[in-house]
């Protein structure tokens, strides 16, 4: 859902995997190996969102530094936008960032329970959730009609504990404000299993685009992407004919450990847990994003010894049309118009932002 204009041409190599049959007679697209074209000159601490602006600059929300930045890849800009606080042009705890119209971005301010609306000139104003018809929620994005979207997954987890036999304990709904103080339910997600499903939940994932369409990756018995249109009708995607990857002993050993914060920036301690639920096979999808051109990017679950992220890209009919792989250790943080943004972490835990060209 981010927008962009871009400059440098990236280099990439194409690796063709074996072609197999997928839903509705389609074929598996080849995997394109992406390489970064440029890296921001300075690192960040804990990035919670990135939005690309029409001129190619980016806004970045850094939770650990408590800062909202405007940065450019030519090294000429790295400036703070707005200030910390509770005033009309301030924010307190930025934990999310998503694109707004033109050159604006919406920063989710958890502590103040509101959205800071930022432009390259600074924070123009803030909007409380109650002004949008919602309060006490964690918004995922806002569409071009300024409708806010979120889900009730926290409520679902509570029901799993208090009423595990209830049908609502295994389903989550996606809601949005209707612009006049009301709330609409626009989609239903399958969220089976226990309240704390461990690191590999086979729950549906969703993401939205600026035009109000939602992409849902189904992640139970079959792998597919469905779309919910702005008027709440459903476009069911074809099933991708692939099997889930079986967990190895190394996968189980790694995933049964939890990481706790260490004393320095990059430090972390790892300890084994015996109560972590692990299925026999990985789920299909790890996460999903929607690009500004309306395509759904699904990150795949892979064995722990494969540290090169793999993404399936789906069109608006739910057909898989492309596959991309990033270099080792990268984390996708944003999509632009023909670009992709990822981070890699250095030895002391700082995050460096890279821009990629998507062919």
Secondary structure, DSSP 4 states (H G I P E B T S, - for coil): -------SPPPEEEEPPPP-B-GGG-BPPPEEEE--SEE-SS-BS-EEEEEE-TTS-EEEEETTTTEEEEE-TTSS-EEE-SEESSSTTEES-EEEEEE-STT-EEEEETTTTEEEEEETTEEEEEEEGGGGT--S----EE-TT--EEEE-HHHHHHHHHH-TTSGGGGEEEEEEE-SSS-EEEEEEEE--S-SS-TT-----EEEE-TTS-EEEEEESSSEEEEEE-TTS-EEPPPPB--PPPBP-HHHHHHHTEEEEE-SSSS-EEEEE-SS----SB--SEEEEEE-TTS-EEEEEP--TT--EEEEEEE-TTS-EEEEEEEEET-EEEEE-SSEEEEEEE-TTS-EEEEEEE--
